[in-house]
Amino acid sequence: MATSASRPRRRSTEMLQLVVMCCGALGMLAGLVPPLISGPVGLTLIIGLALGMGLHMFISVRAGRTIVRALIEVVLTGLLAFGMTYGCIWYFTVYLAAQPDLWQFTIGVPTPSPVR
């Protein structure tokens, strides 16, 4: 059973997980289907993100942390989650797919080395 001192920290961590999930989902949408961000799906994720940010900061302050620390935690983790997800998807769908020799495999006999 959790003690009363660890309960706010656990709830704060759960709200931070909500922020990471929403930012990761937004990064996926931005990389794969950008028009969905301006629709109801994107709006739902943005509302979840704002709710998670607000609750994380509120619970963290009630647990004894400063509001600056809570704000830095939530902003850095959100930016990392969005950036890493969007960056990976952008790399595979835009950059790697635009390489001209991506699907050219040289199958055959290797050239012999010159004999001395």
Biopython code that builds the backbone (N, CA, C, O; Angstrom):
import numpy as np
from Bio.PDB.StructureBuilder import StructureBuilder

atoms = [
    (1, "MET", "N", (0.840, -1.173, 0.000)),
    (1, "MET", "CA", (0.000, 0.000, 0.000)),
    (1, "MET", "C", (0.886, 1.238, 0.000)),
    (1, "MET", "O", (1.889, 1.299, 0.712)),
    (2, "ALA", "N", (0.513, 2.199, -0.789)),
    (2, "ALA", "CA", (1.310, 3.419, -0.895)),
    (2, "ALA", "C", (1.062, 4.325, 0.308)),
    (2, "ALA", "O", (-0.057, 4.451, 0.807)),
    (3, "THR", "N", (2.129, 4.936, 0.744)),
    (3, "THR", "CA", (1.984, 5.882, 1.843)),
    (3, "THR", "C", (1.451, 7.191, 1.301)),
    (3, "THR", "O", (1.416, 7.415, 0.091)),
    (4, "SER", "N", (1.040, 8.044, 2.205)),
    (4, "SER", "CA", (0.468, 9.318, 1.766)),
    (4, "SER", "C", (1.520, 10.235, 1.168)),
    (4, "SER", "O", (1.176, 11.141, 0.409)),
    (5, "ALA", "N", (2.802, 10.025, 1.486)),
    (5, "ALA", "CA", (3.857, 10.865, 0.919)),
    (5, "ALA", "C", (4.182, 10.468, -0.521)),
    (5, "ALA", "O", (4.530, 11.331, -1.327)),
    (6, "SER", "N", (4.076, 9.191, -0.857)),
    (6, "SER", "CA", (4.425, 8.758, -2.209)),
    (6, "SER", "C", (3.258, 8.868, -3.183)),
    (6, "SER", "O", (3.462, 8.806, -4.395)),
    (7, "ARG", "N", (2.053, 9.027, -2.680)),
    (7, "ARG", "CA", (0.883, 9.100, -3.546)),
    (7, "ARG", "C", (0.905, 10.314, -4.479)),
    (7, "ARG", "O", (0.624, 10.152, -5.666)),
    (8, "PRO", "N", (1.227, 11.529, -4.000)),
    (8, "PRO", "CA", (1.280, 12.665, -4.943)),
    (8, "PRO", "C", (2.376, 12.519, -5.996)),
    (8, "PRO", "O", (2.196, 12.943, -7.138)),
    (9, "ARG", "N", (3.503, 11.927, -5.625)),
    (9, "ARG", "CA", (4.567, 11.737, -6.611)),
    (9, "ARG", "C", (4.143, 10.739, -7.675)),
    (9, "ARG", "O", (4.455, 10.914, -8.853)),
    (10, "ARG", "N", (3.433, 9.693, -7.265)),
    (10, "ARG", "CA", (2.957, 8.712, -8.238)),
    (10, "ARG", "C", (1.949, 9.355, -9.186)),
    (10, "ARG", "O", (1.988, 9.118, -10.393)),
    (11, "ARG", "N", (1.063, 10.153, -8.649)),
    (11, "ARG", "CA", (0.072, 10.833, -9.500)),
    (11, "ARG", "C", (0.752, 11.835, -10.426)),
    (11, "ARG", "O", (0.359, 11.996, -11.582)),
    (12, "SER", "N", (1.779, 12.506, -9.902)),
    (12, "SER", "CA", (2.525, 13.448, -10.729)),
    (12, "SER", "C", (3.211, 12.723, -11.879)),
    (12, "SER", "O", (3.234, 13.221, -13.005)),
    (13, "THR", "N", (3.764, 11.557, -11.601)),
    (13, "THR", "CA", (4.412, 10.761, -12.637)),
    (13, "THR", "C", (3.395, 10.273, -13.660)),
    (13, "THR", "O", (3.693, 10.228, -14.853)),
    (14, "GLU", "N", (2.213, 9.914, -13.213)),
    (14, "GLU", "CA", (1.174, 9.478, -14.139)),
    (14, "GLU", "C", (0.738, 10.615, -15.065)),
    (14, "GLU", "O", (0.468, 10.386, -16.243)),
    (15, "MET", "N", (0.669, 11.817, -14.545)),
    (15, "MET", "CA", (0.316, 12.955, -15.397)),
    (15, "MET", "C", (1.435, 13.256, -16.390)),
    (15, "MET", "O", (1.170, 13.664, -17.521)),
    (16, "LEU", "N", (2.677, 13.056, -15.973)),
    (16, "LEU", "CA", (3.802, 13.239, -16.884)),
    (16, "LEU", "C", (3.771, 12.171, -17.982)),
    (16, "LEU", "O", (4.139, 12.449, -19.123)),
    (17, "GLN", "N", (3.343, 10.974, -17.652)),
    (17, "GLN", "CA", (3.193, 9.929, -18.664)),
    (17, "GLN", "C", (2.097, 10.298, -19.665)),
    (17, "GLN", "O", (2.223, 10.007, -20.855)),
    (18, "LEU", "N", (1.032, 10.930, -19.196)),
    (18, "LEU", "CA", (-0.023, 11.390, -20.093)),
    (18, "LEU", "C", (0.528, 12.426, -21.062)),
    (18, "LEU", "O", (0.200, 12.405, -22.248)),
    (19, "VAL", "N", (1.359, 13.327, -20.565)),
    (19, "VAL", "CA", (1.974, 14.345, -21.424)),
    (19, "VAL", "C", (2.852, 13.683, -22.480)),
    (19, "VAL", "O", (2.804, 14.064, -23.649)),
    (20, "VAL", "N", (3.644, 12.705, -22.086)),
    (20, "VAL", "CA", (4.530, 12.022, -23.031)),
    (20, "VAL", "C", (3.716, 11.281, -24.086)),
    (20, "VAL", "O", (4.061, 11.316, -25.267)),
    (21, "MET", "N", (2.647, 10.616, -23.678)),
    (21, "MET", "CA", (1.818, 9.886, -24.643)),
    (21, "MET", "C", (1.154, 10.829, -25.633)),
    (21, "MET", "O", (1.126, 10.546, -26.830)),
    (22, "CYS", "N", (0.623, 11.942, -25.155)),
    (22, "CYS", "CA", (-0.032, 12.898, -26.051)),
    (22, "CYS", "C", (0.972, 13.541, -27.003)),
    (22, "CYS", "O", (0.677, 13.718, -28.186)),
    (23, "CYS", "N", (2.151, 13.890, -26.500)),
    (23, "CYS", "CA", (3.175, 14.483, -27.361)),
    (23, "CYS", "C", (3.684, 13.479, -28.389)),
    (23, "CYS", "O", (3.928, 13.840, -29.540)),
    (24, "GLY", "N", (3.843, 12.235, -27.988)),
    (24, "GLY", "CA", (4.263, 11.205, -28.936)),
    (24, "GLY", "C", (3.222, 10.971, -30.017)),
    (24, "GLY", "O", (3.567, 10.808, -31.188)),
    (25, "ALA", "N", (1.962, 10.954, -29.638)),
    (25, "ALA", "CA", (0.894, 10.772, -30.626)),
    (25, "ALA", "C", (0.814, 11.968, -31.570)),
    (25, "ALA", "O", (0.583, 11.802, -32.768)),
    (26, "LEU", "N", (1.003, 13.168, -31.034)),
    (26, "LEU", "CA", (1.016, 14.358, -31.897)),
    (26, "LEU", "C", (2.201, 14.314, -32.856)),
    (26, "LEU", "O", (2.067, 14.702, -34.016)),
    (27, "GLY", "N", (3.352, 13.849, -32.392)),
    (27, "GLY", "CA", (4.512, 13.714, -33.262)),
    (27, "GLY", "C", (4.273, 12.709, -34.376)),
    (27, "GLY", "O", (4.702, 12.917, -35.511)),
    (28, "MET", "N", (3.584, 11.614, -34.048)),
    (28, "MET", "CA", (3.250, 10.627, -35.073)),
    (28, "MET", "C", (2.287, 11.205, -36.106)),
    (28, "MET", "O", (2.452, 11.002, -37.309)),
    (29, "LEU", "N", (1.287, 11.922, -35.621)),
    (29, "LEU", "CA", (0.338, 12.535, -36.549)),
    (29, "LEU", "C", (1.016, 13.585, -37.420)),
    (29, "LEU", "O", (0.735, 13.677, -38.615)),
    (30, "ALA", "N", (1.906, 14.375, -36.829)),
    (30, "ALA", "CA", (2.598, 15.413, -37.594)),
    (30, "ALA", "C", (3.500, 14.800, -38.655)),
    (30, "ALA", "O", (3.676, 15.381, -39.726)),
    (31, "GLY", "N", (4.070, 13.643, -38.376)),
    (31, "GLY", "CA", (4.947, 13.006, -39.337)),
    (31, "GLY", "C", (4.220, 12.235, -40.418)),
    (31, "GLY", "O", (4.653, 12.229, -41.571)),
    (32, "LEU", "N", (3.126, 11.586, -40.068)),
    (32, "LEU", "CA", (2.437, 10.731, -41.031)),
    (32, "LEU", "C", (1.289, 11.431, -41.752)),
    (32, "LEU", "O", (1.207, 11.384, -42.980)),
    (33, "VAL", "N", (0.406, 12.076, -40.999)),
    (33, "VAL", "CA", (-0.788, 12.700, -41.590)),
    (33, "VAL", "C", (-0.970, 14.095, -40.971)),
    (33, "VAL", "O", (-1.779, 14.253, -40.057)),
    (34, "PRO", "N", (-0.233, 15.110, -41.451)),
    (34, "PRO", "CA", (-0.305, 16.432, -40.823)),
    (34, "PRO", "C", (-1.688, 17.083, -40.787)),
    (34, "PRO", "O", (-1.965, 17.810, -39.833)),
    (35, "PRO", "N", (-2.580, 16.868, -41.770)),
    (35, "PRO", "CA", (-3.898, 17.519, -41.672)),
    (35, "PRO", "C", (-4.746, 17.045, -40.489)),
    (35, "PRO", "O", (-5.674, 17.748, -40.087)),
    (36, "LEU", "N", (-4.448, 15.864, -39.921)),
    (36, "LEU", "CA", (-5.240, 15.378, -38.793)),
    (36, "LEU", "C", (-5.014, 16.193, -37.523)),
    (36, "LEU", "O", (-5.843, 16.168, -36.613)),
    (37, "ILE", "N", (-3.903, 16.910, -37.459)),
    (37, "ILE", "CA", (-3.628, 17.697, -36.250)),
    (37, "ILE", "C", (-4.652, 18.811, -36.086)),
    (37, "ILE", "O", (-5.012, 19.162, -34.962)),
    (38, "SER", "N", (-5.125, 19.371, -37.203)),
    (38, "SER", "CA", (-6.097, 20.457, -37.106)),
    (38, "SER", "C", (-7.532, 19.949, -36.983)),
    (38, "SER", "O", (-8.468, 20.749, -36.942)),
    (39, "GLY", "N", (-7.714, 18.649, -36.925)),
    (39, "GLY", "CA", (-9.050, 18.071, -36.795)),
    (39, "GLY", "C", (-9.371, 17.686, -35.367)),
    (39, "GLY", "O", (-8.656, 18.072, -34.442)),
    (40, "PRO", "N", (-10.434, 16.933, -35.181)),
    (40, "PRO", "CA", (-10.852, 16.544, -33.830)),
    (40, "PRO", "C", (-9.845, 15.643, -33.114)),
    (40, "PRO", "O", (-9.739, 15.692, -31.888)),
    (41, "VAL", "N", (-9.111, 14.829, -33.857)),
    (41, "VAL", "CA", (-8.123, 13.956, -33.223)),
    (41, "VAL", "C", (-7.002, 14.791, -32.611)),
    (41, "VAL", "O", (-6.618, 14.583, -31.460)),
    (42, "GLY", "N", (-6.489, 15.728, -33.383)),
    (42, "GLY", "CA", (-5.427, 16.605, -32.872)),
    (42, "GLY", "C", (-5.902, 17.458, -31.724)),
    (42, "GLY", "O", (-5.166, 17.672, -30.761)),
    (43, "LEU", "N", (-7.130, 17.952, -31.812)),
    (43, "LEU", "CA", (-7.680, 18.767, -30.730)),
    (43, "LEU", "C", (-7.829, 17.962, -29.447)),
    (43, "LEU", "O", (-7.572, 18.474, -28.357)),
    (44, "THR", "N", (-8.241, 16.713, -29.570)),
    (44, "THR", "CA", (-8.356, 15.848, -28.395)),
    (44, "THR", "C", (-6.992, 15.623, -27.755)),
    (44, "THR", "O", (-6.865, 15.660, -26.531)),
    (45, "LEU", "N", (-5.980, 15.391, -28.573)),
    (45, "LEU", "CA", (-4.633, 15.191, -28.037)),
    (45, "LEU", "C", (-4.084, 16.464, -27.392)),
    (45, "LEU", "O", (-3.410, 16.393, -26.365)),
    (46, "ILE", "N", (-4.361, 17.607, -27.975)),
    (46, "ILE", "CA", (-3.894, 18.875, -27.405)),
    (46, "ILE", "C", (-4.599, 19.158, -26.082)),
    (46, "ILE", "O", (-3.977, 19.663, -25.148)),
    (47, "ILE", "N", (-5.885, 18.841, -25.994)),
    (47, "ILE", "CA", (-6.602, 19.008, -24.722)),
    (47, "ILE", "C", (-6.035, 18.062, -23.664)),
    (47, "ILE", "O", (-5.850, 18.465, -22.516)),
    (48, "GLY", "N", (-5.761, 16.823, -24.031)),
    (48, "GLY", "CA", (-5.142, 15.875, -23.102)),
    (48, "GLY", "C", (-3.766, 16.341, -22.662)),
    (48, "GLY", "O", (-3.391, 16.168, -21.503)),
    (49, "LEU", "N", (-3.016, 16.928, -23.579)),
    (49, "LEU", "CA", (-1.698, 17.461, -23.261)),
    (49, "LEU", "C", (-1.798, 18.617, -22.271)),
    (49, "LEU", "O", (-1.051, 18.669, -21.294)),
    (50, "ALA", "N", (-2.712, 19.532, -22.521)),
    (50, "ALA", "CA", (-2.879, 20.670, -21.610)),
    (50, "ALA", "C", (-3.377, 20.218, -20.237)),
    (50, "ALA", "O", (-2.938, 20.738, -19.211)),
    (51, "LEU", "N", (-4.278, 19.266, -20.222)),
    (51, "LEU", "CA", (-4.784, 18.741, -18.957)),
    (51, "LEU", "C", (-3.670, 18.042, -18.175)),
    (51, "LEU", "O", (-3.542, 18.241, -16.967)),
    (52, "GLY", "N", (-2.872, 17.230, -18.856)),
    (52, "GLY", "CA", (-1.761, 16.555, -18.207)),
    (52, "GLY", "C", (-0.719, 17.523, -17.681)),
    (52, "GLY", "O", (-0.189, 17.336, -16.586)),
    (53, "MET", "N", (-0.422, 18.564, -18.462)),
    (53, "MET", "CA", (0.550, 19.568, -18.016)),
    (53, "MET", "C", (0.058, 20.295, -16.771)),
    (53, "MET", "O", (0.795, 20.455, -15.797)),
    (54, "GLY", "N", (-1.181, 20.725, -16.817)),
    (54, "GLY", "CA", (-1.727, 21.454, -15.680)),
    (54, "GLY", "C", (-1.800, 20.612, -14.420)),
    (54, "GLY", "O", (-1.429, 21.067, -13.338)),
    (55, "LEU", "N", (-2.276, 19.394, -14.560)),
    (55, "LEU", "CA", (-2.377, 18.521, -13.391)),
    (55, "LEU", "C", (-1.002, 18.115, -12.856)),
    (55, "LEU", "O", (-0.822, 17.998, -11.644)),
    (56, "HIS", "N", (-0.040, 17.901, -13.741)),
    (56, "HIS", "CA", (1.310, 17.570, -13.278)),
    (56, "HIS", "C", (1.892, 18.723, -12.468)),
    (56, "HIS", "O", (2.476, 18.509, -11.406)),
    (57, "MET", "N", (1.733, 19.931, -12.966)),
    (57, "MET", "CA", (2.277, 21.083, -12.241)),
    (57, "MET", "C", (1.549, 21.281, -10.918)),
    (57, "MET", "O", (2.183, 21.567, -9.902)),
    (58, "PHE", "N", (0.234, 21.134, -10.916)),
    (58, "PHE", "CA", (-0.536, 21.314, -9.687)),
    (58, "PHE", "C", (-0.163, 20.278, -8.639)),
    (58, "PHE", "O", (0.053, 20.618, -7.476)),
    (59, "ILE", "N", (-0.087, 19.011, -9.048)),
    (59, "ILE", "CA", (0.228, 17.937, -8.102)),
    (59, "ILE", "C", (1.672, 18.046, -7.614)),
    (59, "ILE", "O", (1.960, 17.773, -6.448)),
    (60, "SER", "N", (2.579, 18.448, -8.509)),
    (60, "SER", "CA", (3.977, 18.599, -8.105)),
    (60, "SER", "C", (4.150, 19.698, -7.076)),
    (60, "SER", "O", (4.925, 19.549, -6.132)),
    (61, "VAL", "N", (3.442, 20.791, -7.248)),
    (61, "VAL", "CA", (3.534, 21.886, -6.279)),
    (61, "VAL", "C", (2.943, 21.451, -4.939)),
    (61, "VAL", "O", (3.475, 21.799, -3.885)),
    (62, "ARG", "N", (1.861, 20.701, -4.975)),
    (62, "ARG", "CA", (1.280, 20.207, -3.725)),
    (62, "ARG", "C", (2.174, 19.178, -3.038)),
    (62, "ARG", "O", (2.090, 18.992, -1.824)),
    (63, "ALA", "N", (3.038, 18.505, -3.818)),
    (63, "ALA", "CA", (3.953, 17.510, -3.247)),
    (63, "ALA", "C", (5.212, 18.152, -2.679)),
    (63, "ALA", "O", (6.030, 17.464, -2.067)),
    (64, "GLY", "N", (5.380, 19.454, -2.870)),
    (64, "GLY", "CA", (6.520, 20.143, -2.284)),
    (64, "GLY", "C", (7.581, 20.594, -3.268)),
    (64, "GLY", "O", (8.594, 21.158, -2.854)),
    (65, "ARG", "N", (7.384, 20.366, -4.539)),
    (65, "ARG", "CA", (8.344, 20.825, -5.535)),
    (65, "ARG", "C", (8.017, 22.253, -5.938)),
    (65, "ARG", "O", (6.914, 22.741, -5.693)),
    (66, "THR", "N", (8.977, 22.915, -6.552)),
    (66, "THR", "CA", (8.716, 24.278, -7.021)),
    (66, "THR", "C", (7.999, 24.220, -8.363)),
    (66, "THR", "O", (8.082, 23.228, -9.087)),
    (67, "ILE", "N", (7.305, 25.286, -8.675)),
    (67, "ILE", "CA", (6.566, 25.324, -9.938)),
    (67, "ILE", "C", (7.514, 25.422, -11.122)),
    (67, "ILE", "O", (7.192, 24.959, -12.217)),
    (68, "VAL", "N", (8.685, 26.025, -10.910)),
    (68, "VAL", "CA", (9.660, 26.120, -11.997)),
    (68, "VAL", "C", (10.174, 24.725, -12.371)),
    (68, "VAL", "O", (10.314, 24.406, -13.552)),
    (69, "ARG", "N", (10.452, 23.901, -11.361)),
    (69, "ARG", "CA", (10.917, 22.539, -11.638)),
    (69, "ARG", "C", (9.837, 21.742, -12.365)),
    (69, "ARG", "O", (10.132, 21.022, -13.319)),
    (70, "ALA", "N", (8.611, 21.867, -11.926)),
    (70, "ALA", "CA", (7.518, 21.141, -12.572)),
    (70, "ALA", "C", (7.340, 21.608, -14.019)),
    (70, "ALA", "O", (7.092, 20.792, -14.906)),
    (71, "LEU", "N", (7.464, 22.905, -14.259)),
    (71, "LEU", "CA", (7.325, 23.438, -15.607)),
    (71, "LEU", "C", (8.464, 22.957, -16.504)),
    (71, "LEU", "O", (8.237, 22.581, -17.654)),
    (72, "ILE", "N", (9.685, 22.970, -15.977)),
    (72, "ILE", "CA", (10.822, 22.491, -16.760)),
    (72, "ILE", "C", (10.677, 21.002, -17.070)),
    (72, "ILE", "O", (10.949, 20.574, -18.191)),
    (73, "GLU", "N", (10.252, 20.215, -16.086)),
    (73, "GLU", "CA", (10.045, 18.777, -16.311)),
    (73, "GLU", "C", (9.057, 18.527, -17.434)),
    (73, "GLU", "O", (9.314, 17.736, -18.342)),
    (74, "VAL", "N", (7.940, 19.200, -17.361)),
    (74, "VAL", "CA", (6.871, 18.926, -18.318)),
    (74, "VAL", "C", (7.232, 19.441, -19.716)),
    (74, "VAL", "O", (6.898, 18.802, -20.714)),
    (75, "VAL", "N", (7.902, 20.573, -19.791)),
    (75, "VAL", "CA", (8.272, 21.107, -21.110)),
    (75, "VAL", "C", (9.363, 20.256, -21.747)),
    (75, "VAL", "O", (9.270, 19.927, -22.929)),
    (76, "LEU", "N", (10.390, 19.895, -20.991)),
    (76, "LEU", "CA", (11.473, 19.098, -21.567)),
    (76, "LEU", "C", (11.008, 17.708, -21.985)),
    (76, "LEU", "O", (11.354, 17.241, -23.070)),
    (77, "THR", "N", (10.239, 17.052, -21.149)),
    (77, "THR", "CA", (9.784, 15.709, -21.526)),
    (77, "THR", "C", (8.816, 15.761, -22.707)),
    (77, "THR", "O", (8.839, 14.882, -23.569)),
    (78, "GLY", "N", (7.976, 16.775, -22.749)),
    (78, "GLY", "CA", (7.066, 16.913, -23.887)),
    (78, "GLY", "C", (7.804, 17.186, -25.184)),
    (78, "GLY", "O", (7.496, 16.590, -26.216)),
    (79, "LEU", "N", (8.780, 18.086, -25.136)),
    (79, "LEU", "CA", (9.551, 18.383, -26.339)),
    (79, "LEU", "C", (10.364, 17.176, -26.797)),
    (79, "LEU", "O", (10.457, 16.910, -27.995)),
    (80, "LEU", "N", (10.950, 16.450, -25.858)),
    (80, "LEU", "CA", (11.707, 15.254, -26.224)),
    (80, "LEU", "C", (10.800, 14.187, -26.839)),
    (80, "LEU", "O", (11.165, 13.558, -27.832)),
    (81, "ALA", "N", (9.637, 13.986, -26.260)),
    (81, "ALA", "CA", (8.719, 12.975, -26.796)),
    (81, "ALA", "C", (8.254, 13.348, -28.199)),
    (81, "ALA", "O", (8.235, 12.503, -29.095)),
    (82, "PHE", "N", (7.881, 14.609, -28.390)),
    (82, "PHE", "CA", (7.428, 15.050, -29.709)),
    (82, "PHE", "C", (8.572, 15.003, -30.711)),
    (82, "PHE", "O", (8.415, 14.481, -31.814)),
    (83, "GLY", "N", (9.718, 15.546, -30.329)),
    (83, "GLY", "CA", (10.848, 15.637, -31.249)),
    (83, "GLY", "C", (11.393, 14.286, -31.669)),
    (83, "GLY", "O", (11.700, 14.076, -32.843)),
    (84, "MET", "N", (11.514, 13.376, -30.729)),
    (84, "MET", "CA", (12.052, 12.062, -31.078)),
    (84, "MET", "C", (11.083, 11.271, -31.958)),
    (84, "MET", "O", (11.503, 10.598, -32.898)),
    (85, "THR", "N", (9.809, 11.352, -31.657)),
    (85, "THR", "CA", (8.819, 10.631, -32.467)),
    (85, "THR", "C", (8.726, 11.228, -33.864)),
    (85, "THR", "O", (8.769, 10.504, -34.859)),
    (86, "TYR", "N", (8.600, 12.550, -33.936)),
    (86, "TYR", "CA", (8.503, 13.200, -35.242)),
    (86, "TYR", "C", (9.797, 13.026, -36.037)),
    (86, "TYR", "O", (9.758, 12.819, -37.250)),
    (87, "GLY", "N", (10.935, 13.109, -35.361)),
    (87, "GLY", "CA", (12.216, 12.966, -36.046)),
    (87, "GLY", "C", (12.399, 11.590, -36.651)),
    (87, "GLY", "O", (12.864, 11.470, -37.784)),
    (88, "CYS", "N", (12.044, 10.555, -35.916)),
    (88, "CYS", "CA", (12.157, 9.191, -36.454)),
    (88, "CYS", "C", (11.236, 8.986, -37.636)),
    (88, "CYS", "O", (11.643, 8.413, -38.647)),
    (89, "ILE", "N", (10.019, 9.439, -37.528)),
    (89, "ILE", "CA", (9.070, 9.263, -38.629)),
    (89, "ILE", "C", (9.490, 10.089, -39.834)),
    (89, "ILE", "O", (9.378, 9.620, -40.967)),
    (90, "TRP", "N", (9.970, 11.305, -39.617)),
    (90, "TRP", "CA", (10.438, 12.136, -40.725)),
    (90, "TRP", "C", (11.628, 11.471, -41.413)),
    (90, "TRP", "O", (11.699, 11.462, -42.642)),
    (91, "TYR", "N", (12.550, 10.920, -40.650)),
    (91, "TYR", "CA", (13.725, 10.286, -41.232)),
    (91, "TYR", "C", (13.330, 9.135, -42.151)),
    (91, "TYR", "O", (13.856, 9.023, -43.259)),
    (92, "PHE", "N", (12.410, 8.279, -41.707)),
    (92, "PHE", "CA", (12.050, 7.125, -42.513)),
    (92, "PHE", "C", (11.120, 7.475, -43.666)),
    (92, "PHE", "O", (11.219, 6.855, -44.725)),
    (93, "THR", "N", (10.222, 8.441, -43.505)),
    (93, "THR", "CA", (9.253, 8.723, -44.560)),
    (93, "THR", "C", (9.703, 9.792, -45.545)),
    (93, "THR", "O", (9.259, 9.784, -46.693)),
    (94, "VAL", "N", (10.562, 10.701, -45.138)),
    (94, "VAL", "CA", (10.966, 11.783, -46.036)),
    (94, "VAL", "C", (12.415, 11.611, -46.480)),
    (94, "VAL", "O", (12.689, 11.527, -47.677)),
    (95, "TYR", "N", (13.325, 11.561, -45.547)),
    (95, "TYR", "CA", (14.741, 11.554, -45.910)),
    (95, "TYR", "C", (15.173, 10.223, -46.515)),
    (95, "TYR", "O", (15.726, 10.200, -47.615)),
    (96, "LEU", "N", (14.935, 9.139, -45.831)),
    (96, "LEU", "CA", (15.399, 7.839, -46.301)),
    (96, "LEU", "C", (14.680, 7.417, -47.577)),
    (96, "LEU", "O", (15.281, 6.796, -48.453)),
    (97, "ALA", "N", (13.408, 7.750, -47.683)),
    (97, "ALA", "CA", (12.649, 7.383, -48.879)),
    (97, "ALA", "C", (13.092, 8.178, -50.106)),
    (97, "ALA", "O", (12.850, 7.737, -51.229)),
    (98, "ALA", "N", (13.726, 9.326, -49.930)),
    (98, "ALA", "CA", (14.170, 10.143, -51.051)),
    (98, "ALA", "C", (15.565, 9.772, -51.539)),
    (98, "ALA", "O", (16.052, 10.368, -52.500)),
    (99, "GLN", "N", (16.213, 8.814, -50.911)),
    (99, "GLN", "CA", (17.547, 8.406, -51.351)),
    (99, "GLN", "C", (17.427, 7.644, -52.665)),
    (99, "GLN", "O", (16.611, 6.728, -52.768)),
    (100, "PRO", "N", (18.229, 8.006, -53.679)),
    (100, "PRO", "CA", (18.065, 7.373, -54.986)),
    (100, "PRO", "C", (18.499, 5.911, -55.037)),
    (100, "PRO", "O", (17.931, 5.143, -55.814)),
    (101, "ASP", "N", (19.467, 5.504, -54.253)),
    (101, "ASP", "CA", (19.973, 4.132, -54.314)),
    (101, "ASP", "C", (19.441, 3.264, -53.189)),
    (101, "ASP", "O", (20.109, 2.317, -52.775)),
    (102, "LEU", "N", (18.274, 3.560, -52.696)),
    (102, "LEU", "CA", (17.758, 2.839, -51.546)),
    (102, "LEU", "C", (17.442, 1.387, -51.876)),
    (102, "LEU", "O", (17.742, 0.499, -51.078)),
    (103, "TRP", "N", (16.846, 1.129, -53.028)),
    (103, "TRP", "CA", (16.423, -0.227, -53.370)),
    (103, "TRP", "C", (17.291, -0.873, -54.439)),
    (103, "TRP", "O", (16.868, -1.857, -55.046)),
    (104, "GLN", "N", (18.481, -0.359, -54.690)),
    (104, "GLN", "CA", (19.371, -0.953, -55.686)),
    (104, "GLN", "C", (20.401, -1.818, -54.975)),
    (104, "GLN", "O", (21.261, -1.327, -54.243)),
    (105, "PHE", "N", (20.290, -3.085, -55.208)),
    (105, "PHE", "CA", (21.217, -4.026, -54.615)),
    (105, "PHE", "C", (22.096, -4.601, -55.718)),
    (105, "PHE", "O", (21.593, -5.013, -56.764)),
    (106, "THR", "N", (23.363, -4.631, -55.499)),
    (106, "THR", "CA", (24.266, -5.203, -56.498)),
    (106, "THR", "C", (24.424, -6.692, -56.206)),
    (106, "THR", "O", (25.083, -7.103, -55.251)),
    (107, "ILE", "N", (23.794, -7.471, -57.065)),
    (107, "ILE", "CA", (23.865, -8.916, -56.930)),
    (107, "ILE", "C", (24.676, -9.431, -58.110)),
    (107, "ILE", "O", (24.362, -9.142, -59.265)),
    (108, "GLY", "N", (25.677, -10.163, -57.826)),
    (108, "GLY", "CA", (26.503, -10.699, -58.898)),
    (108, "GLY", "C", (27.855, -11.103, -58.356)),
    (108, "GLY", "O", (28.096, -11.146, -57.149)),
    (109, "VAL", "N", (28.713, -11.394, -59.291)),
    (109, "VAL", "CA", (30.048, -11.828, -58.924)),
    (109, "VAL", "C", (30.890, -10.597, -58.608)),
    (109, "VAL", "O", (30.913, -9.650, -59.395)),
    (110, "PRO", "N", (31.564, -10.595, -57.499)),
    (110, "PRO", "CA", (32.420, -9.450, -57.224)),
    (110, "PRO", "C", (33.605, -9.417, -58.200)),
    (110, "PRO", "O", (34.059, -10.454, -58.683)),
    (111, "THR", "N", (34.078, -8.235, -58.469)),
    (111, "THR", "CA", (35.192, -8.111, -59.404)),
    (111, "THR", "C", (36.447, -8.697, -58.774)),
    (111, "THR", "O", (36.707, -8.493, -57.588)),
    (112, "PRO", "N", (37.220, -9.423, -59.566)),
    (112, "PRO", "CA", (38.429, -10.046, -58.997)),
    (112, "PRO", "C", (39.489, -8.983, -58.698)),
    (112, "PRO", "O", (39.560, -7.939, -59.346)),
    (113, "SER", "N", (40.278, -9.280, -57.729)),
    (113, "SER", "CA", (41.355, -8.373, -57.392)),
    (113, "SER", "C", (42.510, -8.583, -58.371)),
    (113, "SER", "O", (42.729, -9.701, -58.839)),
    (114, "PRO", "N", (43.231, -7.540, -58.674)),
    (114, "PRO", "CA", (44.349, -7.705, -59.640)),
    (114, "PRO", "C", (45.425, -8.616, -59.054)),
    (114, "PRO", "O", (45.744, -8.543, -57.868)),
    (115, "VAL", "N", (45.970, -9.464, -59.902)),
    (115, "VAL", "CA", (47.013, -10.406, -59.500)),
    (115, "VAL", "C", (48.355, -9.723, -59.656)),
    (115, "VAL", "O", (48.599, -9.038, -60.650)),
    (116, "ARG", "N", (49.219, -9.907, -58.683)),
    (116, "ARG", "CA", (50.548, -9.287, -58.753)),
    (116, "ARG", "C", (51.558, -10.249, -59.204)),
    (116, "ARG", "O", (52.733, -9.900, -59.322)),
]
sb = StructureBuilder()
sb.init_structure("model")
sb.init_model(0)
sb.init_chain("A")
sb.init_seg("    ")
for serial, (resi, resn, name, xyz) in enumerate(atoms, 1):
    if name == "N":
        sb.init_residue(resn, " ", resi, " ")
    sb.init_atom(name, np.array(xyz, "f"), 0.0, 1.0, " ", f" {name:<3s}", serial, name[0])
structure = sb.get_structure()
